[in-house]
Amino acid sequence: MTKLTLDEILDMTNYDDGEGDSYFPENNAVKFDLQNGKFETIAFAKDRNMAVQIASALNLLENEEDK
């Protein structure tokens, strides 16, 4: 069984990592935009790259659930 990387999964789903996403990385933290000028820190990752991947995955999940 071949493991897919997050980038491959995002490419397969035509995911657009752009504006309007609720989850975003800040250094090694993953934050959630409450849409009222406030933010919640929801996770800490080992480095910024991992935080970017986590935020992208959470945004993908949220966008899929909204469809």
Secondary structure, DSSP 4 states (H G I P E B T S, - for coil): -PPPPHHHHHHHTT----TT-SEEEETTEEEEE-SSS-EEEEEE-SSHHHHHHHHHHHHHHHHHHH-
